[in-house]
Amino acid sequence: MPHVHMTYAQRMLRIPLTLAVMAAVFVPLASSAQVSSAIQGGLSGTANAAGYGSTAPDLGTVVGKLIGQLLGLVGVILMAYVLYGGFMWMTAAGEPKKVSTAKDVIRDAMIGLVIIVTAYALTNFVLVNVIGSAFSGVTGK
């Protein structure tokens, strides 16, 4: 095939391809204003139904939720340590040193869990009774 016929074919395909790309880009942009207002209305309705209105939460609520999430994360990590210690104990095959190490891991993780539960309870008590907001964002009074 001669090279001239290829460029003619390419030129002939370039025009419809350019129009298709322009339509694919600009048609959604033109209708996005209508769609975004519908989406925003739906999101606002869902947020209000979930209790997240348009007003910003107070500092006590934000701090309470943050502390609750962090303590929950640390609790999950400590539970993973308990599982790890149990796995070490099960795979120790009766070797006293490995069993002792596994028991130490489980004991330390349980002590950590007691500390975390106590910290959670004390923080919740202080936030509810002193500041007035619980971890869930609801006042305790």
C-alpha positions in Angstrom: 0.0 0.0 0.0 1.3 3.4 -0.8 1.9 5.8 2.1 -0.5 8.4 0.6 -3.5 6.2 1.1 -2.6 5.7 4.7 -2.5 9.3 5.6 -5.8 10.0 3.7 -7.4 7.2 5.8 -5.9 8.6 8.9 -7.2 12.1 8.1 -10.6 10.7 7.4 -10.7 8.9 10.8 -9.2 11.8 12.7 -12.3 14.0 12.3 -14.9 11.6 13.7 -12.5 10.5 16.4 -11.9 14.1 17.5 -15.7 14.8 17.5 -16.2 11.6 19.7 -13.6 12.7 22.2 -14.9 16.2 22.4 -18.4 14.8 22.9 -17.2 12.4 25.6 -15.4 15.3 27.4 -17.8 18.2 27.1 -21.3 16.6 27.3 -20.7 15.3 30.9 -19.3 18.7 31.9 -22.3 20.5 30.6 -24.7 18.3 32.5 -22.6 18.0 35.7 -24.2 21.1 37.2 -27.6 19.5 37.2 -26.2 16.2 38.5 -24.0 17.7 41.2 -27.0 19.6 42.7 -28.9 16.3 42.8 -26.0 14.5 44.3 -25.4 17.3 46.9 -29.1 17.2 47.9 -28.9 13.4 48.4 -25.7 13.7 50.4 -27.1 16.4 52.6 -30.2 14.3 53.2 -28.2 11.3 54.1 -25.8 13.3 56.4 -28.8 14.8 58.2 -30.4 11.4 58.7 -27.1 10.1 60.1 -26.8 13.0 62.5 -24.1 14.8 60.7 -25.8 18.1 60.0 -24.3 21.1 58.4 -23.0 22.5 61.7 -19.4 21.6 62.7 -19.0 19.4 65.8 -17.5 21.0 68.9 -14.0 20.3 70.0 -14.9 18.0 72.8 -16.8 15.7 70.4 -13.9 15.6 68.0 -11.4 14.9 70.7 -13.6 12.2 72.2 -14.1 10.5 68.9 -10.3 10.7 68.2 -9.4 9.2 71.6 -12.0 6.5 71.2 -10.7 5.5 67.8 -7.0 5.5 69.0 -7.8 3.4 72.1 -9.8 1.0 69.9 -6.9 0.6 67.5 -4.5 -0.1 70.4 -6.9 -2.6 71.8 -7.0 -4.4 68.4 -3.2 -4.5 68.3 -3.1 -5.9 71.8 -5.6 -8.6 70.9 -3.3 -9.5 67.9 -0.5 -9.9 70.5 -2.7 -12.3 72.5 -3.3 -14.3 69.3 0.4 -14.2 68.5 1.3 -15.5 72.0 -1.3 -18.3 71.7 0.2 -19.2 68.3 3.7 -19.2 69.9 2.5 -21.5 72.7 0.8 -23.9 70.3 3.9 -24.2 68.1 6.3 -24.4 71.1 6.2 -28.2 70.9 6.7 -28.4 74.7 10.0 -26.5 74.8 10.0 -24.7 78.1 11.8 -21.6 76.9 9.3 -21.1 74.0 6.3 -21.8 76.3 7.7 -19.3 78.8 8.2 -16.6 76.1 4.6 -17.2 74.8 3.2 -16.9 78.4 5.1 -13.6 78.8 3.7 -12.3 75.5 0.1 -13.2 76.6 0.6 -11.8 80.1 2.0 -8.5 78.7 -0.8 -8.2 76.2 -3.5 -8.8 78.9 -1.9 -6.1 81.1 -1.9 -3.8 78.2 -5.6 -4.5 77.5 -6.4 -3.8 81.1 -4.6 -0.5 80.9 -6.4 0.4 77.6 -9.8 -0.5 79.0 -9.1 1.6 82.1 -7.9 4.5 80.0 -11.0 4.3 77.8 -13.3 4.3 80.9 -11.5 7.2 82.6 -11.4 9.3 79.4 -15.1 8.6 78.7 -16.0 9.5 82.3 -14.0 12.8 82.1 -15.4 13.7 78.7 -19.0 13.0 79.7 -19.0 14.5 83.1 -16.5 17.3 82.8 -16.6 18.4 79.2 -20.0 17.1 78.3 -19.4 14.9 75.2 -19.0 11.2 75.0 -17.0 9.2 72.4 -20.1 8.8 70.3 -20.7 12.5 70.4 -23.8 12.3 72.6 -24.0 14.0 75.9 -24.1 11.8 78.9 -26.5 13.9 80.8 
